[in-house]
Amino acid sequence: MLVTIFAHSQALAETLVRNADHFHFLIAPETLAKPREKSWLNADLRRLLMVVRVPEQKYDVIRRFRRRETLRIGARDLLGRATVEETTLELSNLADVCLQAVFETALAGLQARFKLSAAAKEESGRFAVIGMGKLGGQELNYSSDVDVMFVYEQEGDLTPTISRHEFFTKLAEEIIHAVGGTGAEGTIFRIDLRLRPEGRTGPLARSLEGYEDYYAQWGETWERMALVKARPVAGNAALGDHFIKMVQPFVYARYASENVVQQWRC
């Protein structure tokens, strides 16, 4: 097994060199026996995070977990114990679990920073991360970026001193910093936000109504096409589902001009 890993993957080999204890994890009989369910990944990461209090240290735990699980997934792949479909699904599930942990850590940090009341804390959780592209389609490969958008429920003030838009923009910024930032274990993932409305120049986060207005009035065909694989990957699941249902009429319009049809064919 080690010969195969070191002969075929420099990235996985470097993970083993940097984390020699992963070898014992890798050779345990159950490690490579079968794919791991998303619920198992989530429970295992939560167990590792329970004993850590400092946000930056939590992010390092998530980075280490991501590298370890990528090593496991890659080893199963190299040894012929996984299909392509199993591998891409496991990589996508791993991304979901890591993003959820980052979201929860970032949210708790901001809640403490702004000393939110119980009611405001509940409101501040109404935020979802929407996966796009390969992440949304559960087709991640080993070198994929994670394409995401951020959505919150509604506009208005969260507290007398900060609006929902300001708070959720800060939350999005913290998630971006944590996911794409470099720590002792490298990055969690490279993160790409260019599929959001207006690309690089658009707001990092919008409300449901903000997205609906944008797609109804200004949404370009490519922006609507980008929603085909969209799915909630972290945050408030009910809000994420609401977003997906809301954008369906813009993705699959009842009537389409010849120009739109031609763009879809390209």
ChimeraX attribute file (.defattr): number of C-alpha atoms within 10 A of each C-alpha:
attribute: neighborCount
match mode: 1-to-1
recipient: residues
	/A:1	12
	/A:2	13
	/A:3	8
	/A:4	12
	/A:5	19
	/A:6	15
	/A:7	10
	/A:8	12
	/A:9	14
	/A:10	11
	/A:11	16
	/A:12	19
	/A:13	18
	/A:14	14
	/A:15	18
	/A:16	20
	/A:17	13
	/A:18	11
	/A:19	14
	/A:20	11
	/A:21	10
	/A:22	17
	/A:23	15
	/A:24	9
	/A:25	14
	/A:26	20
	/A:27	13
	/A:28	10
	/A:29	8
	/A:30	9
	/A:31	17
	/A:32	20
	/A:33	11
	/A:34	12
	/A:35	16
	/A:36	17
	/A:37	12
	/A:38	17
	/A:39	10
	/A:40	11
	/A:41	19
	/A:42	17
	/A:43	12
	/A:44	13
	/A:45	17
	/A:46	14
	/A:47	11
	/A:48	13
	/A:49	20
	/A:50	9
	/A:51	9
	/A:52	13
	/A:53	10
	/A:54	11
	/A:55	16
	/A:56	14
	/A:57	13
	/A:58	21
	/A:59	26
	/A:60	20
	/A:61	20
	/A:62	26
	/A:63	23
	/A:64	20
	/A:65	20
	/A:66	23
	/A:67	22
	/A:68	20
	/A:69	19
	/A:70	20
	/A:71	23
	/A:72	21
	/A:73	25
	/A:74	22
	/A:75	22
	/A:76	22
	/A:77	16
	/A:78	15
	/A:79	12
	/A:80	10
	/A:81	16
	/A:82	19
	/A:83	11
	/A:84	12
	/A:85	10
	/A:86	18
	/A:87	22
	/A:88	21
	/A:89	21
	/A:90	24
	/A:91	22
	/A:92	26
	/A:93	23
	/A:94	23
	/A:95	23
	/A:96	25
	/A:97	24
	/A:98	24
	/A:99	23
	/A:100	20
	/A:101	22
	/A:102	25
	/A:103	26
	/A:104	14
	/A:105	21
	/A:106	24
	/A:107	24
	/A:108	16
	/A:109	16
	/A:110	18
	/A:111	19
	/A:112	11
	/A:113	9
	/A:114	14
	/A:115	12
	/A:116	16
	/A:117	12
	/A:118	10
	/A:119	10
	/A:120	15
	/A:121	18
	/A:122	11
	/A:123	16
	/A:124	21
	/A:125	19
	/A:126	18
	/A:127	27
	/A:128	26
	/A:129	27
	/A:130	26
	/A:131	26
	/A:132	25
	/A:133	21
	/A:134	18
	/A:135	27
	/A:136	23
	/A:137	16
	/A:138	22
	/A:139	19
	/A:140	22
	/A:141	16
	/A:142	13
	/A:143	8
	/A:144	17
	/A:145	17
	/A:146	23
	/A:147	21
	/A:148	23
	/A:149	21
	/A:150	25
	/A:151	26
	/A:152	28
	/A:153	22
	/A:154	16
	/A:155	15
	/A:156	10
	/A:157	14
	/A:158	19
	/A:159	15
	/A:160	6
	/A:161	8
	/A:162	12
	/A:163	14
	/A:164	20
	/A:165	21
	/A:166	16
	/A:167	20
	/A:168	25
	/A:169	19
	/A:170	17
	/A:171	24
	/A:172	23
	/A:173	15
	/A:174	20
	/A:175	23
	/A:176	21
	/A:177	15
	/A:178	27
	/A:179	22
	/A:180	18
	/A:181	17
	/A:182	16
	/A:183	16
	/A:184	9
	/A:185	18
	/A:186	14
	/A:187	21
	/A:188	25
	/A:189	21
	/A:190	15
	/A:191	19
	/A:192	18
	/A:193	18
	/A:194	16
	/A:195	20
	/A:196	24
	/A:197	22
	/A:198	14
	/A:199	13
	/A:200	12
	/A:201	9
	/A:202	13
	/A:203	13
	/A:204	22
	/A:205	26
	/A:206	25
	/A:207	19
	/A:208	21
	/A:209	15
	/A:210	16
	/A:211	19
	/A:212	16
	/A:213	12
	/A:214	15
	/A:215	18
	/A:216	13
	/A:217	8
	/A:218	11
	/A:219	16
	/A:220	14
	/A:221	16
	/A:222	13
	/A:223	19
	/A:224	19
	/A:225	16
	/A:226	15
	/A:227	22
	/A:228	18
	/A:229	16
	/A:230	24
	/A:231	22
	/A:232	24
	/A:233	24
	/A:234	23
	/A:235	25
	/A:236	19
	/A:237	17
	/A:238	12
	/A:239	20
	/A:240	27
	/A:241	14
	/A:242	13
	/A:243	24
	/A:244	17
	/A:245	10
	/A:246	15
	/A:247	19
	/A:248	13
	/A:249	13
	/A:250	18
	/A:251	17
	/A:252	13
	/A:253	9
	/A:254	7
	/A:255	7
	/A:256	9
	/A:257	7
	/A:258	9
	/A:259	9
	/A:260	13
	/A:261	11
	/A:262	9
	/A:263	11
	/A:264	11
	/A:265	6
	/A:266	5
